[in-house]
Amino acid sequence: MPATVVWSKDLRLVKELTPHEGYIYAMAIDSKGQLYTSGCDGTIKCLTSPLTGDECKELLKCNDEIECLFVDPKDNLYSGDDKGIITMWIDQRIKYKFNVVEQVRSMAIQNNIIYSIRDNDLTVTEIIEGSASGRFMTKASIPGRCPVRLCGGSTEAGVFNNVAILTRDGMGVTMIRNNKKEHYPVMWTKENAHSMIINAIVAQDDFLYTAGYGGVIKQWSELDAKEPKLCDEIVLGSSGICINVVAKMETLTEQNGVFPKLNVEEEPELSATEVESMCMNCQENGVTRLLLTQIPFYKEVVIMSFSCDHCGYENNEIQPGGEIAQKGIEIRTVIATARDMNRRVIKSDFSAIRIEELDFEIPAQSQKGEVTTVEGIIDRVVRGLEQDQPVRRIQHPEAAEQIDTFIVNLQALKDLDRPFTLTISDISGNSFVENPNAPQKDPATTISHFQRTKEQNHLLGIFTHDEVADEPSKVSAECAKLENGVPEEVDSLLKPIREGAWPLEELQGEVLQFQTNCPECAVACDTNMKVTTIPHFKEVVIMATVCDNCGLRTNEVKPGGGIEEQGVKIEVTVRGRIDFARDVLKSESCSLYIRELECEVGAGALGGRFTTIEGLLMAMREQLVESTGMFMDSNDKETKERMDKFFGQLDAAIGGNKELTIVMDDPTGNSYVQSLNDDGTPDTALRIIRYHRSYDQNEELGLNDMKTENYGEEQQQEEVVGAEEAGKVDS
């Protein structure tokens, strides 16, 4: 059966895949490392992780022969068939089709230029700007044979310098200068580059790879010279082997960057940095190893280990390598069973740990971050207290006796004679306690988030621009001077909108755009924001971010008005596909609960979003996979069976084969579910309950201390009282 064979840069065999039942016509790879293939079976397949997994998705199945694939710098996929139709895909969905009339055996696309080729000639076609329906102009026709590849260096605008095709006999290579003004001149032709017909070309940096009949792959360099140089070649087998397609895989290694993903199969490929450092136990030199990696379903981390060959001392710790969370986190867990003692815990350097029953606290930054268990936390405290006890018993016997008593109390916690409460407070927000009942709610754990104070931000190294400015007062004065002296059309500083300059009607009809950093790759990208009104509900603000570098797409919805007087609880009965199309607005403060699955997703888990019931279920599934998948490979059999059963039921519901009841509870009253009855009659599958918030809910929303009426009365009363007291003193 025809196969897709994955090789490393040094031509080492990595993996063999069989995505198609017939011959494979074309392959293309995007910047995320996803491999697209098409074959004579009329299908387009997507291998999401060809190096590490076997997942294969079918994007299209038709009766046409899809003979070529191409991925542009924005990760848009293009496919060409034998009818002359070029199809553009965005997010693995068909965006539009473009008819170039002639059969498309191979193609390359850059900006508005299409380089397409059949068995005879290369045609350079320019799409008329502003037209996506068929208007084009032929700019050049050059003798040659497929395939076609863009290669060589590129200009500042990202346009490749050269275009490579084959000679008409299929055994040579022709290099063309990619210059429209010069009418695409031929730079050189390498006749008989192979002894048999060439079927595949791929360009990487300043190299060109060719392969075909005979089972030979050749590497060429000096592409801009008068004649190319043969650098290397590899023979894969007998002369009867035919290599139909070659695709470059360097994007898989490039995307890993500083933090490569942690994978058991690729563990030997991960390179740890070794640094010689002093052992704090024997004062001799030991070795510290640093590994920057990304834990699946969690985040980037720095793993550090130290070992000393002289005394055998070993130590390890873990530190977060990604960005600091927007809020701090406090996790309170009641430990009552042996299973609770085995809960896995991730704590950062800034985690403060407290055991309420013993009035015992481990201050933040007194221990390094680590991955451990509840029992491991207690054992580490005991080891630390016992470390200097022999000396302390001689010098301070009373203090040593008190510490011995406290150690006994700590050890008694492990016997679980009575439950105790473990509280982890982390201002960086990078701590975690495992939920052994996942995906069901953890009744023993309470998680809350809090805003950091100014001092806590400074402790984490977070400062505002004014705080790090050398002379903030001088800068403010210069800004004020600039504001008064520079015309508005020249000044680029942000200023408040003048009253009446921009009516509310224009704001609602305008899509605002501002620059942010992509949360995945940290590259600058654009965020679009628009104010809109949902019928029968209220005004909302929709924000969408698209990153051209890594392809990330996110959206978020925030209520445009304030907090409602009453909270709202919405119950939706999902009977099948008919209910999947309901529009849903979920605010950041809304929690979700599925009764039949006993699954609860907290308020801050999914954020604010405007979606459908189906989209909400899919987002819940992704969130649960991420939150429970970190330790999935080390879970016990019972936990794995429970998770498999749960996801099976959830997938059945998403497929429309299981009835569910989704409960949305929003104390702010800013969530909404669309009714399927537009005539005003009651929707039997939708139940809306409004309720008065509790004191604790108002406290969490900051409403208890908020004064909404007669703002100035207290200040005026204070001023009057102060004046009267001053008068008494004077008299």
C-alpha positions in Angstrom: 0.0 0.0 0.0 1.4 3.5 -0.9 2.8 5.2 2.2 3.9 8.6 3.5 7.4 8.3 4.9 8.7 11.0 7.4 12.4 11.7 7.4 14.5 14.0 9.6 16.7 16.8 8.2 19.7 14.4 8.1 17.6 11.9 6.1 17.0 9.6 9.1 13.7 7.5 8.9 11.3 8.7 11.6 7.9 7.3 10.8 5.7 5.6 8.1 2.0 6.5 7.6 -0.7 5.2 5.3 -3.5 7.8 5.1 -4.8 6.8 1.7 -5.9 3.5 0.1 -4.5 4.5 -3.3 -1.6 6.5 -4.8 -0.8 9.8 -3.0 -0.8 12.7 -5.4 0.3 15.7 -3.2 1.4 16.7 0.3 1.6 20.1 2.0 2.5 21.2 5.6 1.5 24.3 7.5 3.4 26.1 10.2 1.7 24.1 13.0 3.2 20.9 11.6 -0.1 19.6 10.2 0.4 17.4 7.1 -2.2 17.5 4.3 -2.4 14.8 1.7 -4.5 14.0 -1.4 -4.7 10.9 -3.4 -6.3 9.1 -6.3 -9.2 8.1 -4.0 -10.6 11.6 -4.3 -9.9 12.6 -0.7 -8.0 15.2 1.2 -6.7 14.0 4.6 -5.1 16.0 7.4 -2.6 14.4 9.8 -2.6 16.7 12.8 0.6 15.4 14.3 2.5 13.2 11.9 5.6 12.8 14.1 3.9 11.9 17.4 0.4 10.6 16.6 -1.8 8.8 14.1 -4.9 11.1 14.1 -6.1 11.5 10.5 -9.1 13.7 9.6 -10.9 13.6 6.2 -11.5 17.1 4.8 -13.0 16.2 1.5 -14.2 13.2 -0.5 -15.3 13.7 -4.1 -15.1 12.1 -7.6 -12.5 14.5 -9.0 -8.8 13.9 -8.9 -7.1 16.4 -6.5 -3.6 16.5 -8.0 -1.9 19.2 -6.0 -2.0 21.0 -2.6 -0.4 24.2 -1.4 -0.2 26.1 1.9 0.5 29.8 1.9 2.3 31.8 4.7 -1.0 32.4 6.5 -1.7 28.6 6.7 -4.5 28.8 4.1 -4.7 25.5 2.2 -5.2 25.5 -1.6 -6.2 22.4 -3.7 -6.2 22.0 -7.5 -8.0 19.3 -9.5 -8.1 17.9 -13.0 -11.1 20.2 -13.9 -9.0 23.4 -13.4 -10.7 24.3 -10.1 -8.5 25.8 -7.4 -10.2 25.7 -4.0 -9.1 27.9 -1.0 -9.5 26.4 2.5 -9.5 28.5 5.8 -9.6 26.6 9.1 -10.1 23.4 7.1 -13.3 24.7 5.5 -13.9 25.7 1.9 -13.8 29.5 1.5 -14.1 30.0 -2.2 -13.3 28.3 -5.6 -11.4 29.8 -8.5 -11.6 28.5 -12.1 -8.3 28.7 -14.1 -9.9 26.4 -16.8 -6.8 24.2 -17.4 -5.9 21.1 -15.4 -3.9 21.9 -12.3 -1.2 19.3 -11.8 0.9 21.6 -9.6 0.7 25.1 -8.3 2.2 27.8 -6.0 0.4 30.9 -4.8 1.9 34.1 -3.6 0.0 37.3 -3.0 -2.3 37.6 -6.0 -0.1 35.5 -8.4 -0.9 31.9 -9.2 1.8 29.7 -10.7 0.0 26.7 -12.2 1.4 24.0 -14.5 0.2 20.9 -16.5 2.5 18.5 -18.3 3.8 21.1 -20.7 4.0 24.7 -19.7 4.1 26.9 -16.6 1.4 29.6 -16.6 1.8 32.7 -14.4 -1.6 34.2 -13.7 -2.4 37.4 -12.0 -5.7 37.7 -10.2 -7.3 41.1 -10.8 -7.3 42.8 -7.4 -10.7 42.9 -5.7 -12.0 40.0 -7.7 -12.3 36.5 -6.3 -14.8 35.1 -8.8 -12.8 34.5 -12.0 -11.1 37.7 -13.4 -7.5 37.0 -14.2 -4.7 37.9 -16.6 -2.0 35.6 -18.0 1.4 37.3 -17.4 3.8 34.6 -18.8 4.0 31.1 -20.3 7.3 29.2 -19.9 8.1 25.7 -21.3 8.4 23.0 -18.7 6.8 20.3 -16.7 5.2 19.9 -13.2 5.8 20.3 -10.3 6.5 24.0 -9.6 8.1 25.4 -6.4 8.9 28.8 -5.1 12.5 28.9 -3.8 15.6 30.9 -3.0 15.6 34.0 -0.7 12.8 36.5 -0.5 12.4 40.3 -0.7 11.3 42.5 2.2 7.7 42.1 1.0 8.1 38.3 1.4 8.2 37.5 -2.4 10.4 34.6 -3.3 13.3 35.3 -5.7 13.0 32.2 -7.9 10.6 29.6 -9.3 11.7 26.0 -10.0 10.1 23.7 -12.6 11.2 20.6 -14.5 12.3 20.4 -18.2 9.8 18.9 -20.6 11.5 15.5 -20.6 11.0 15.4 -16.8 14.7 14.6 -16.0 16.1 18.1 -15.7 15.4 21.3 -13.6 14.8 24.8 -14.8 15.2 27.9 -12.5 13.2 31.0 -13.3 13.7 34.5 -11.8 10.5 35.6 -10.2 10.4 39.1 -11.6 7.3 40.4 -13.4 9.0 43.4 -14.9 11.6 41.2 -16.5 8.9 38.8 -17.8 10.2 35.9 -15.7 13.5 35.0 -17.4 15.1 31.6 -17.2 18.3 31.7 -15.0 19.7 28.2 -15.7 18.6 24.7 -16.8 20.2 21.5 -15.4 19.7 18.8 -18.0 19.7 15.2 -16.8 19.7 16.1 -13.1 18.3 12.5 -12.6 18.7 9.5 -14.8 15.0 8.9 -14.6 11.9 11.1 -14.5 11.6 13.5 -11.5 8.2 13.5 -9.7 8.9 15.7 -6.7 10.6 19.0 -5.8 10.8 20.8 -2.5 12.6 24.0 -1.5 14.1 24.7 1.9 16.1 27.8 2.7 18.9 27.9 0.0 18.5 24.2 -0.9 16.4 22.3 -3.5 15.5 18.6 -3.1 14.5 16.5 -6.1 13.2 12.9 -6.2 11.4 10.5 -8.5 11.8 7.2 -10.3 14.9 5.2 -9.3 14.3 5.9 -5.5 16.9 8.7 -5.4 16.7 12.0 -3.4 19.2 14.7 -4.4 20.0 18.0 -2.6 21.1 21.0 -4.6 22.6 24.4 -3.5 23.9 27.6 -5.1 20.5 28.2 -6.7 21.3 31.8 -7.8 24.6 30.8 -9.6 24.9 30.0 -13.3 24.6 26.3 -12.5 23.5 24.5 -9.3 25.8 22.4 -7.1 24.9 18.8 -6.1 25.5 18.6 -2.3 24.2 15.1 -1.4 22.0 12.2 -2.5 20.4 9.2 -0.9 19.2 5.9 -2.5 16.1 4.5 -0.8 16.1 1.1 -2.5 16.0 -0.5 -5.9 15.5 1.3 -9.2 11.8 0.2 -9.2 10.9 2.5 -6.4 9.0 5.7 -7.4 8.9 8.6 -5.0 5.7 10.6 -5.9 5.9 13.4 -3.3 8.5 15.0 -1.0 7.4 17.6 1.7 9.6 19.5 4.1 9.1 19.1 7.8 11.3 21.8 9.3 8.2 23.6 10.6 7.8 20.8 13.2 11.1 21.7 14.8 10.7 25.4 14.3 7.4 25.6 16.1 8.8 24.0 19.2 11.0 27.1 19.7 12.4 27.6 23.2 9.9 25.3 24.9 9.6 22.0 22.9 6.7 19.8 23.8 7.3 17.0 26.3 6.8 13.6 24.6 7.9 10.2 25.8 8.7 9.0 22.2 10.9 12.1 21.5 12.5 12.4 24.9 16.0 11.6 23.6 15.6 14.5 21.3 15.1 17.0 24.1 18.4 18.7 24.9 19.0 19.7 28.6 21.5 22.4 29.4 24.2 21.3 31.9 25.8 23.8 34.2 28.5 23.1 36.8 27.5 24.4 40.2 28.5 24.1 43.8 26.8 21.4 46.0 25.3 23.0 49.1 25.7 19.8 51.0 29.5 19.0 50.6 30.7 22.3 49.0 32.1 20.3 46.0 31.1 20.9 42.4 28.0 19.1 41.0 25.9 19.4 37.9 22.7 21.3 37.4 20.5 20.3 34.4 18.0 22.7 32.9 15.2 21.6 30.6 12.8 24.0 29.0 9.7 22.1 27.8 6.0 22.3 27.5 3.8 19.9 29.5 0.8 18.8 27.4 -2.5 20.3 28.5 -0.6 22.6 31.0 1.9 25.2 30.2 5.6 26.0 29.5 7.9 25.0 32.4 11.6 25.0 33.4 12.6 21.7 34.9 15.8 21.9 37.0 17.7 19.0 38.7 20.9 18.9 40.6 23.1 15.9 41.4 26.5 15.6 43.2 28.7 12.6 42.5 30.8 13.3 45.6 28.2 13.0 48.3 25.2 11.7 46.3 23.0 14.7 47.1 20.1 15.3 44.6 17.5 18.0 44.2 14.9 19.0 41.7 12.4 21.8 41.1 10.1 23.2 38.6 9.3 26.8 37.6 6.7 28.2 35.2 8.2 29.4 32.0 5.1 31.0 30.5 3.3 34.3 31.3 2.0 35.1 34.8 -1.7 34.6 35.2 -3.9 37.7 35.3 -5.2 36.9 38.8 -3.8 35.2 41.9 -5.4 31.9 43.0 -6.4 30.4 46.4 -7.1 26.7 46.6 -8.7 25.3 49.8 -8.9 21.5 49.9 -10.2 19.3 52.8 -8.0 16.2 53.2 -10.0 13.3 54.6 -9.0 10.1 52.9 -5.8 8.3 51.7 -6.9 9.2 48.2 -6.7 12.9 49.1 -3.2 12.4 50.4 -2.2 11.2 46.9 -3.6 14.3 45.2 -1.0 15.7 42.9 0.0 19.3 43.5 1.8 21.9 41.4 3.2 24.8 43.5 5.2 27.7 42.3 7.9 29.8 44.1 5.2 32.2 45.2 2.9 29.7 46.8 2.1 30.1 50.5 0.8 26.9 52.1 -1.3 26.8 55.2 -2.7 24.0 57.4 -5.5 25.5 59.3 -5.8 22.9 62.1 -2.2 23.3 63.2 -2.1 27.1 62.5 1.0 26.3 60.4 2.0 28.2 57.3 4.9 27.9 54.8 5.6 31.5 53.6 5.8 32.3 49.9 9.3 32.1 48.3 10.6 29.9 51.2 10.5 26.8 49.0 11.2 26.3 45.4 8.4 25.3 43.0 7.8 21.6 42.5 5.4 18.9 41.3 4.5 16.8 44.4 1.6 15.4 46.4 -0.2 16.4 49.6 1.8 13.8 51.5 4.9 15.0 49.8 4.3 18.5 51.1 4.1 17.2 54.7 7.2 15.0 54.3 9.2 17.9 53.0 8.2 20.0 56.0 9.1 17.2 58.4 12.5 16.8 56.7 13.2 20.5 57.0 12.3 20.6 60.7 14.4 17.5 61.5 17.5 18.7 59.7 19.1 20.7 62.6 17.4 18.9 65.5 20.6 17.1 66.8 22.4 20.5 67.2 19.2 22.2 68.5 18.7 19.6 71.2 22.1 20.6 72.6 22.0 24.3 72.2 18.2 25.0 72.6 16.6 21.9 74.2 13.3 23.6 75.0 12.8 24.8 71.3 13.9 21.3 70.1 11.3 19.7 72.3 8.6 22.0 70.9 9.6 21.1 67.4 9.6 17.4 68.1 6.0 17.8 69.4 5.0 19.7 66.3 6.6 17.0 64.1 4.5 14.4 65.8 1.4 16.4 65.1 2.4 16.7 61.4 3.0 13.0 61.2 -0.4 12.4 62.8 -2.0 14.2 59.9 -0.9 11.4 57.6 -2.8 8.9 59.8 -6.0 10.8 58.9 -7.5 10.5 62.4 -9.4 13.6 61.6 -9.7 15.7 58.4 -7.6 18.8 57.9 -7.7 21.8 55.5 -4.8 22.6 53.1 -4.8 26.1 51.7 -2.5 27.2 48.8 -2.4 30.9 48.0 -0.4 31.8 45.0 -0.1 35.4 43.7 1.3 34.2 40.4 -1.8 32.0 39.7 0.4 29.1 38.7 -0.6 26.5 41.3 -2.8 23.5 40.9 -4.4 20.7 43.0 -5.6 17.5 41.2 -9.3 16.7 41.2 -9.6 12.9 41.7 -13.2 13.0 40.8 -12.7 14.7 37.4 -14.7 15.6 35.4 -17.3 15.7 38.2 -17.1 18.6 40.7 -14.6 18.3 43.5 -16.7 18.7 46.7 -13.6 19.0 48.9 -12.0 21.8 47.0 -12.9 25.5 46.7 -11.0 27.7 44.2 -11.2 31.4 44.2 -9.3 34.1 42.2 -8.2 37.5 43.5 -6.7 40.7 42.1 -3.1 41.3 43.1 -2.1 44.4 45.0 0.5 46.8 43.8 3.1 45.3 46.1 2.3 41.8 44.9 2.7 42.9 41.3 6.1 44.4 42.2 7.1 41.1 43.8 6.4 39.3 40.6 8.3 42.0 38.6 5.2 43.6 37.1 5.3 47.4 36.9 3.3 50.0 35.0 5.0 52.4 32.5 4.8 55.3 35.0 6.4 53.2 37.7 9.5 52.4 35.6 9.8 55.8 34.1 12.9 57.8 35.2 11.0 61.0 35.7 7.3 60.4 35.4 6.4 64.0 36.3 8.6 65.4 33.6 7.2 62.9 31.1 3.6 63.9 32.0 4.5 67.6 31.5 6.0 66.9 28.1 2.9 64.9 27.2 0.6 67.8 28.2 2.8 70.2 26.2 2.7 67.9 23.2 -1.1 67.6 23.4 -1.5 71.4 23.4 1.1 72.1 20.7 0.7 69.4 18.1 -2.2 69.3 15.6 -4.7 66.4 16.0 -4.0 65.0 12.6 -0.3 64.8 13.4 -0.4 63.7 17.0 -0.5 59.9 17.5 -1.2 59.9 21.2 -4.6 58.5 22.5 -6.9 61.2 23.9 -10.5 61.2 25.2 -13.2 61.6 22.5 -14.5 65.1 22.5 -18.2 65.5 23.4 -20.3 65.2 20.3 -17.4 64.2 18.1 -18.4 60.5 17.8 -22.1 59.8 18.4 -23.1 56.5 19.9 -24.8 55.4 16.7 -21.4 55.6 14.8 -19.7 53.7 17.6 -22.2 50.8 17.3 -21.7 50.6 13.5 -17.9 50.8 13.6 -15.4 47.9 14.0 -12.6 49.1 16.2 -9.1 47.5 15.8 -6.2 47.6 18.2 -2.9 45.7 18.5 -2.3 43.0 21.2 0.1 40.2 21.6 -1.0 36.6 20.6 -1.4 34.5 23.8 0.1 31.5 22.0 3.2 32.8 20.1 3.5 36.3 21.7 3.7 38.0 18.2 1.8 41.3 17.7 -1.6 40.7 16.2 -4.9 42.6 15.7 -8.0 42.4 17.9 -11.3 43.6 16.4 -14.0 45.0 18.7 -17.6 45.9 18.0 -20.5 47.0 20.0 -23.8 45.3 19.0 -27.2 44.6 20.4 -28.7 41.1 20.8 -32.5 41.1 20.1 -34.7 40.6 23.2 -31.6 40.9 25.4 -29.1 43.8 25.7 -26.0 45.5 24.3 -22.8 43.5 24.2 -19.2 44.0 23.1 -17.7 41.3 20.8 -13.9 41.0 20.5 -12.1 38.7 18.1 -8.3 38.1 17.8 -6.6 36.6 14.7 -2.9 35.8 14.7 -1.4 35.7 11.2 1.8 34.1 12.6 0.4 30.9 14.3 -3.2 31.0 13.0 -4.8 31.3 16.5 -8.4 32.6 16.5 -10.2 33.6 19.7 -13.4 35.4 20.4 -14.7 36.9 23.6 -18.0 38.6 24.6 -18.5 41.1 27.4 -21.8 42.7 28.4 -22.1 46.3 27.5 -24.3 47.3 30.4 -23.8 46.9 34.1 -24.7 44.2 36.6 -28.4 43.4 36.6 -30.4 43.7 39.8 -31.1 40.0 39.9 -29.1 36.9 39.0 -30.3 34.5 36.4 -30.4 30.7 36.1 -31.2 29.2 32.7 -32.1 25.6 32.1 -32.0 24.2 28.6 -33.1 20.7 27.6 -31.0 19.6 24.7 -33.2 17.1 22.9 -31.2 16.7 19.7 -29.8 18.6 16.7 -32.7 21.1 16.8 -31.5 22.6 20.0 -27.8 22.8 18.9 -28.5 25.9 16.9 -29.7 28.0 19.8 -27.6 31.2 20.3 -25.9 31.4 23.7 -24.3 34.4 25.4 -22.2 33.3 28.3 -20.6 35.9 30.5 -17.4 35.5 32.4 -19.2 35.1 35.7 -21.5 32.3 34.4 -21.0 28.7 35.6 -22.3 25.6 33.7 -23.7 22.3 35.0 -24.8 19.2 33.0 -27.2 17.2 35.2 -27.1 13.9 33.4 -23.3 13.8 33.4 -22.9 15.4 36.9 -20.3 17.7 35.3 -19.7 21.3 36.4 -17.5 23.9 34.7 -16.6 26.9 36.9 -17.4 30.5 36.0 -13.9 31.5 34.8 -13.2 28.3 32.9 -14.6 29.2 29.5 -14.6 33.0 29.7 -17.2 35.1 28.1 -18.3 34.0 24.6 -21.1 34.2 22.1 -21.7 30.8 20.5 -24.3 28.1 20.1 -25.3 25.1 22.3 -23.2 22.9 20.2 -20.2 25.3 20.4 -20.7 25.4 24.1 -20.5 21.6 24.5 -17.4 21.5 22.3 -15.7 24.2 24.3 -16.6 22.4 27.5 -15.1 19.2 26.2 -11.9 20.9 25.1 -11.6 22.6 28.6 -12.1 19.3 30.4 -9.5 17.6 28.2 -7.0 20.3 29.0 -7.8 20.4 32.8 -7.7 16.7 33.3 -5.2 15.6 30.6 -2.0 16.7 32.3 -1.7 13.5 34.5 -3.7 11.3 32.2 -0.8 9.0 31.3 -0.1 8.3 35.0 -3.7 7.9 36.3 -4.9 4.7 37.8 -7.2 2.3 35.9 -10.3 3.4 37.7 -9.8 7.0 36.8 -9.1 6.3 33.2 -12.2 4.1 32.9 -14.3 6.9 34.5 -12.9 9.5 32.1 -13.4 7.3 29.1 -17.0 6.7 30.1 -17.7 10.4 30.7 -16.2 11.5 27.4 -18.1 8.7 25.6 -21.4 10.1 27.0 -20.4 13.6 26.2 -19.5 12.7 22.6 -22.9 10.9 22.3 -24.6 14.1 23.4 -22.6 16.2 20.9 -23.6 13.7 18.2 -27.3 14.3 19.1 -27.8 10.8 20.5 -28.3 11.7 24.2 -30.6 14.1 25.9 -29.0 16.6 28.3 -30.1 19.4 30.6 -27.6 22.3 30.7 -27.9 24.7 33.6 -26.3 28.2 33.3 -26.0 30.1 36.6 -25.0 33.8 36.2 -25.2 36.0 39.4 -24.6 39.1 37.2 -27.7 38.3 35.0 -25.7 38.9 31.9 -26.2 35.5 30.2 -28.7 34.6 27.5 -30.1 31.6 25.6 -32.2 32.1 22.4 -35.8 30.9 22.4 -36.9 28.8 19.4 -40.4 30.3 19.5 -40.4 33.8 17.9 -44.1 34.2 18.2 -44.0 34.8 22.0 -45.3 31.4 23.1 -43.4 29.6 25.8 -40.4 27.5 24.9 -41.0 24.2 26.7 -37.3 23.3 26.5 -36.1 26.6 28.0 -36.6 27.7 31.6 -35.4 31.0 33.0 -35.3 31.7 36.8 -34.3 35.1 38.2 -33.2 35.3 41.8 -31.8 37.7 44.4 -28.0 37.3 45.0 -26.7 36.2 48.3 -24.3 38.4 50.4 -21.3 36.2 49.4 -22.1 36.6 45.7 -22.4 40.4 46.1 -19.2 40.4 48.0 -17.4 38.5 45.2 -18.8 41.0 42.6 -17.7 43.9 44.8 -21.3 45.2 45.3 -21.5 45.3 49.1 -19.1 48.3 49.3 -20.4 50.0 46.3 -22.4 53.2 46.8 -24.7 54.0 43.8 -26.7 56.9 45.2 -25.9 60.3 46.8 -22.2 59.9 46.1 -21.2 63.2 47.7 -23.2 63.2 50.9 -20.6 61.4 53.1 -17.8 63.6 51.9 -19.8 66.8 52.5 -20.7 65.5 56.0 -17.1 64.8 56.8 -16.1 68.3 55.6 -18.8 69.8 57.9 -17.7 67.7 60.9 -14.1 68.6 60.2 -14.9 72.3 60.0 -16.9 72.2 63.3 -14.0 70.4 65.1 -11.6 73.0 63.8 -13.8 75.7 65.1 -14.0 74.2 68.5 -10.2 74.0 68.6 -9.8 77.6 67.6 -12.3 78.7 70.3 
